[in-house]
Amino acid sequence: MFYFLSMNIVKRIPLGALASLLFPVVVYAQDVTTILGNVNRAINRTVTVLIVLATIVFMWGIIKYILSKGPDDQAKAKQMMLWGIIGLAVIIAAWGFATIIAKFFLGSTATGIPGGVGQ
């Protein structure tokens, strides 16, 4: 008997998840533009933080390279700098691609350049 009860709960989870996603729209009477604006701000903040982290990785690699004492340490520092640059390139490319898609499909007029973390 409890097995069927638990199966009913499992079947209702996707409906409950969908309802919880739509709940703010109903309660706060937000339209789709407001929700997309909030998502855009969250993505811009996340991208800004990721860019800062990738830059820190790159700069830490430079510091390690300058302070390295042997070829092994220099190789590790070069690897860290390389991963920092790759991280920056991937983050900026993905962000630019998402901005192009948003402008094309949603007609967004935003420039796509994130402000500071507090904005």
CORLINKA-V951401 format. One record per residue. N is the residue number from 1. RES is the residue in three letters. OMEGA is omega in degrees with one decimal (NA if undefined). BURIAL is I if it has 24 or more other ideal C-beta (glycine too) atoms within 12 Angstrom, else O. Layout:
n=N res=RES omega=OMEGA burial=BURIAL
n=N res=RES omega=OMEGA burial=BURIAL
This chain:
n=1 res=MET omega=-179.7 burial=O
n=2 res=PHE omega=178.7 burial=O
n=3 res=TYR omega=179.3 burial=O
n=4 res=PHE omega=177.7 burial=O
n=5 res=LEU omega=180.0 burial=O
n=6 res=SER omega=177.6 burial=O
n=7 res=MET omega=176.8 burial=O
n=8 res=ASN omega=179.0 burial=O
n=9 res=ILE omega=-179.7 burial=O
n=10 res=VAL omega=179.4 burial=O
n=11 res=LYS omega=-177.9 burial=O
n=12 res=ARG omega=-178.1 burial=O
n=13 res=ILE omega=179.0 burial=O
n=14 res=PRO omega=177.7 burial=O
n=15 res=LEU omega=177.5 burial=O
n=16 res=GLY omega=177.9 burial=O
n=17 res=ALA omega=177.8 burial=O
n=18 res=LEU omega=179.0 burial=O
n=19 res=ALA omega=179.8 burial=O
n=20 res=SER omega=176.1 burial=O
n=21 res=LEU omega=-178.9 burial=O
n=22 res=LEU omega=-175.7 burial=O
n=23 res=PHE omega=179.0 burial=O
n=24 res=PRO omega=179.6 burial=O
n=25 res=VAL omega=-177.8 burial=O
n=26 res=VAL omega=-174.0 burial=O
n=27 res=VAL omega=-176.0 burial=O
n=28 res=TYR omega=179.8 burial=O
n=29 res=ALA omega=178.9 burial=O
n=30 res=GLN omega=174.6 burial=O
n=31 res=ASP omega=-175.9 burial=O
n=32 res=VAL omega=-179.7 burial=O
n=33 res=THR omega=178.9 burial=O
n=34 res=THR omega=179.7 burial=O
n=35 res=ILE omega=178.5 burial=O
n=36 res=LEU omega=175.8 burial=O
n=37 res=GLY omega=177.5 burial=O
n=38 res=ASN omega=177.9 burial=O
n=39 res=VAL omega=179.0 burial=O
n=40 res=ASN omega=178.5 burial=I
n=41 res=ARG omega=179.4 burial=O
n=42 res=ALA omega=178.5 burial=O
n=43 res=ILE omega=179.4 burial=I
n=44 res=ASN omega=177.4 burial=I
n=45 res=ARG omega=179.6 burial=O
n=46 res=THR omega=179.5 burial=O
n=47 res=VAL omega=178.8 burial=I
n=48 res=THR omega=179.3 burial=I
n=49 res=VAL omega=179.1 burial=O
n=50 res=LEU omega=177.7 burial=I
n=51 res=ILE omega=178.3 burial=I
n=52 res=VAL omega=179.6 burial=O
n=53 res=LEU omega=178.6 burial=O
n=54 res=ALA omega=177.6 burial=I
n=55 res=THR omega=177.8 burial=O
n=56 res=ILE omega=177.6 burial=O
n=57 res=VAL omega=179.4 burial=I
n=58 res=PHE omega=-179.0 burial=I
n=59 res=MET omega=177.3 burial=O
n=60 res=TRP omega=175.4 burial=O
n=61 res=GLY omega=177.5 burial=I
n=62 res=ILE omega=179.9 burial=O
n=63 res=ILE omega=178.8 burial=O
n=64 res=LYS omega=179.5 burial=O
n=65 res=TYR omega=-180.0 burial=I
n=66 res=ILE omega=-176.4 burial=O
n=67 res=LEU omega=-177.1 burial=O
n=68 res=SER omega=-175.7 burial=O
n=69 res=LYS omega=-178.1 burial=O
n=70 res=GLY omega=-178.2 burial=O
n=71 res=PRO omega=177.8 burial=O
n=72 res=ASP omega=178.3 burial=O
n=73 res=ASP omega=178.3 burial=O
n=74 res=GLN omega=179.2 burial=O
n=75 res=ALA omega=178.2 burial=O
n=76 res=LYS omega=179.6 burial=O
n=77 res=ALA omega=176.9 burial=I
n=78 res=LYS omega=178.4 burial=O
n=79 res=GLN omega=179.2 burial=O
n=80 res=MET omega=177.2 burial=I
n=81 res=MET omega=179.0 burial=I
n=82 res=LEU omega=179.4 burial=O
n=83 res=TRP omega=175.2 burial=O
n=84 res=GLY omega=178.8 burial=I
n=85 res=ILE omega=178.0 burial=O
n=86 res=ILE omega=177.9 burial=O
n=87 res=GLY omega=177.4 burial=I
n=88 res=LEU omega=-178.4 burial=I
n=89 res=ALA omega=-179.2 burial=O
n=90 res=VAL omega=-179.6 burial=O
n=91 res=ILE omega=-177.4 burial=I
n=92 res=ILE omega=178.9 burial=O
n=93 res=ALA omega=179.1 burial=O
n=94 res=ALA omega=179.3 burial=O
n=95 res=TRP omega=177.6 burial=I
n=96 res=GLY omega=178.2 burial=O
n=97 res=PHE omega=178.5 burial=O
n=98 res=ALA omega=178.4 burial=I
n=99 res=THR omega=178.4 burial=I
n=100 res=ILE omega=179.0 burial=O
n=101 res=ILE omega=-179.8 burial=O
n=102 res=ALA omega=178.7 burial=O
n=103 res=LYS omega=-177.4 burial=O
n=104 res=PHE omega=-174.2 burial=O
n=105 res=PHE omega=-175.1 burial=O
n=106 res=LEU omega=-179.2 burial=O
n=107 res=GLY omega=-178.3 burial=O
n=108 res=SER omega=178.3 burial=O
n=109 res=THR omega=180.0 burial=O
n=110 res=ALA omega=-179.4 burial=O
n=111 res=THR omega=179.8 burial=O
n=112 res=GLY omega=179.3 burial=O
n=113 res=ILE omega=-176.8 burial=O
n=114 res=PRO omega=173.7 burial=I
n=115 res=GLY omega=177.7 burial=O
n=116 res=GLY omega=-178.0 burial=O
n=117 res=VAL omega=-178.1 burial=O
n=118 res=GLY omega=-176.6 burial=O
n=119 res=GLN omega=NA burial=O
